[in-house]
Amino acid sequence: MSEKFKRDRMDGTPEESTLKEVFLFPGRAILWIQYMFPGSTYRKVRMSSRHARSPIMTIIYSISFWFLVGYVIIMFIADLLS
């Protein structure tokens, strides 16, 4: 990865395997949206900045996203089978 794009990784993690990058992408996208549109108060701006730079929040949001996707797929399949 070139030096120009390294600073775009707000959580500061190094580039990993493709599978890990795909897994973490939803968390990074959610945090990026929160960072770009933080809210109107100073507290919300500080909080969104802290979350965006946290690798742990990236993992938490990614796990939550993939859990939700899995749940929706399971419910869809269960609805089709019933």
Phi and psi restraints in degrees (value plus and minus 20) as a CYANA .aco file:
   2 SER   PHI     -93.6   -53.6
   2 SER   PSI     140.4   180.4
   3 GLU   PHI     -81.2   -41.2
   3 GLU   PSI     -51.5   -11.5
   4 LYS   PHI     -82.7   -42.7
   4 LYS   PSI     -58.8   -18.8
   5 PHE   PHI    -110.7   -70.7
   5 PHE   PSI     -31.8     8.2
   6 LYS   PHI     -83.3   -43.3
   6 LYS   PSI     -54.7   -14.7
   7 ARG   PHI     -93.0   -53.0
   7 ARG   PSI     -31.8     8.2
   8 ASP   PHI     -98.4   -58.4
   8 ASP   PSI     -31.4     8.6
   9 ARG   PHI    -107.1   -67.1
   9 ARG   PSI      72.9   112.9
  10 MET   PHI     -87.1   -47.1
  10 MET   PSI     -46.9    -6.9
  11 ASP   PHI     -99.6   -59.6
  11 ASP   PSI     -25.7    14.3
  12 GLY   PHI      55.9    95.9
  12 GLY   PSI     -10.4    29.6
  13 THR   PHI    -102.9   -62.9
  13 THR   PSI     128.0   168.0
  14 PRO   PHI     -94.9   -54.9
  14 PRO   PSI     141.9   181.9
  15 GLU   PHI     -88.0   -48.0
  15 GLU   PSI     112.6   152.6
  16 GLU   PHI    -133.5   -93.5
  16 GLU   PSI    -182.1  -142.1
  17 SER   PHI     -86.1   -46.1
  17 SER   PSI     141.6   181.6
  18 THR   PHI     -81.7   -41.7
  18 THR   PSI     -60.1   -20.1
  19 LEU   PHI     -82.5   -42.5
  19 LEU   PSI     -62.8   -22.8
  20 LYS   PHI     -87.7   -47.7
  20 LYS   PSI     -57.1   -17.1
  21 GLU   PHI     -83.7   -43.7
  21 GLU   PSI     -61.7   -21.7
  22 VAL   PHI     -85.2   -45.2
  22 VAL   PSI     -60.8   -20.8
  23 PHE   PHI     -83.1   -43.1
  23 PHE   PSI     -60.9   -20.9
  24 LEU   PHI    -105.2   -65.2
  24 LEU   PSI     -30.8     9.2
  25 PHE   PHI     -77.4   -37.4
  25 PHE   PSI     -66.2   -26.2
  26 PRO   PHI     -79.7   -39.7
  26 PRO   PSI     -59.2   -19.2
  27 GLY   PHI     -84.5   -44.5
  27 GLY   PSI     -61.6   -21.6
  28 ARG   PHI     -85.1   -45.1
  28 ARG   PSI     -59.2   -19.2
  29 ALA   PHI     -86.0   -46.0
  29 ALA   PSI     -63.8   -23.8
  30 ILE   PHI     -82.5   -42.5
  30 ILE   PSI     -65.7   -25.7
  31 LEU   PHI     -85.7   -45.7
  31 LEU   PSI     -55.7   -15.7
  32 TRP   PHI     -83.9   -43.9
  32 TRP   PSI     -63.3   -23.3
  33 ILE   PHI     -83.5   -43.5
  33 ILE   PSI     -63.3   -23.3
  34 GLN   PHI     -83.4   -43.4
  34 GLN   PSI     -56.7   -16.7
  35 TYR   PHI     -89.2   -49.2
  35 TYR   PSI     -59.0   -19.0
  36 MET   PHI     -95.3   -55.3
  36 MET   PSI     -47.7    -7.7
  37 PHE   PHI    -148.7  -108.7
  37 PHE   PSI      52.2    92.2
  38 PRO   PHI     -96.4   -56.4
  38 PRO   PSI     -46.0    -6.0
  39 GLY   PHI     102.8   142.8
  39 GLY   PSI    -193.9  -153.9
  40 SER   PHI    -121.5   -81.5
  40 SER   PSI     -36.5     3.5
  41 THR   PHI    -117.7   -77.7
  41 THR   PSI     137.1   177.1
  42 TYR   PHI     -81.6   -41.6
  42 TYR   PSI     -56.7   -16.7
  43 ARG   PHI     -81.5   -41.5
  43 ARG   PSI     -64.1   -24.1
  44 LYS   PHI     -86.6   -46.6
  44 LYS   PSI     -55.8   -15.8
  45 VAL   PHI     -85.3   -45.3
  45 VAL   PSI     -66.3   -26.3
  46 ARG   PHI     -82.2   -42.2
  46 ARG   PSI     -63.3   -23.3
  47 MET   PHI     -84.4   -44.4
  47 MET   PSI     -63.2   -23.2
  48 SER   PHI     -86.9   -46.9
  48 SER   PSI     -54.1   -14.1
  49 SER   PHI     -87.9   -47.9
  49 SER   PSI     -62.1   -22.1
  50 ARG   PHI     -85.4   -45.4
  50 ARG   PSI     -64.0   -24.0
  51 HIS   PHI     -83.5   -43.5
  51 HIS   PSI     -60.9   -20.9
  52 ALA   PHI     -84.4   -44.4
  52 ALA   PSI     -47.2    -7.2
  53 ARG   PHI    -115.2   -75.2
  53 ARG   PSI     -12.6    27.4
  54 SER   PHI    -123.3   -83.3
  54 SER   PSI      97.1   137.1
  55 PRO   PHI     -83.9   -43.9
  55 PRO   PSI     -49.8    -9.8
  56 ILE   PHI     -86.6   -46.6
  56 ILE   PSI     -61.0   -21.0
  57 MET   PHI     -86.0   -46.0
  57 MET   PSI     -54.3   -14.3
  58 THR   PHI     -80.5   -40.5
  58 THR   PSI     -65.0   -25.0
  59 ILE   PHI     -87.1   -47.1
  59 ILE   PSI     -62.7   -22.7
  60 ILE   PHI     -82.0   -42.0
  60 ILE   PSI     -67.2   -27.2
  61 TYR   PHI     -85.5   -45.5
  61 TYR   PSI     -56.7   -16.7
  62 SER   PHI     -86.7   -46.7
  62 SER   PSI     -65.3   -25.3
  63 ILE   PHI     -81.1   -41.1
  63 ILE   PSI     -63.5   -23.5
  64 SER   PHI     -81.4   -41.4
  64 SER   PSI     -63.2   -23.2
  65 PHE   PHI     -82.6   -42.6
  65 PHE   PSI     -69.6   -29.6
  66 TRP   PHI     -88.4   -48.4
  66 TRP   PSI     -51.7   -11.7
  67 PHE   PHI     -83.7   -43.7
  67 PHE   PSI     -64.0   -24.0
  68 LEU   PHI     -83.5   -43.5
  68 LEU   PSI     -62.5   -22.5
  69 VAL   PHI     -81.3   -41.3
  69 VAL   PSI     -65.4   -25.4
  70 GLY   PHI     -81.7   -41.7
  70 GLY   PSI     -61.5   -21.5
  71 TYR   PHI     -82.6   -42.6
  71 TYR   PSI     -64.6   -24.6
  72 VAL   PHI     -83.1   -43.1
  72 VAL   PSI     -61.5   -21.5
  73 ILE   PHI     -84.7   -44.7
  73 ILE   PSI     -64.6   -24.6
  74 ILE   PHI     -82.4   -42.4
  74 ILE   PSI     -62.6   -22.6
  75 MET   PHI     -85.9   -45.9
  75 MET   PSI     -56.8   -16.8
  76 PHE   PHI     -84.6   -44.6
  76 PHE   PSI     -65.4   -25.4
  77 ILE   PHI     -84.9   -44.9
  77 ILE   PSI     -61.5   -21.5
  78 ALA   PHI     -82.9   -42.9
  78 ALA   PSI     -57.5   -17.5
  79 ASP   PHI     -87.9   -47.9
  79 ASP   PSI     -57.7   -17.7
  80 LEU   PHI     -87.7   -47.7
  80 LEU   PSI     -55.0   -15.0
  81 LEU   PHI     -99.3   -59.3
  81 LEU   PSI     -38.9     1.1
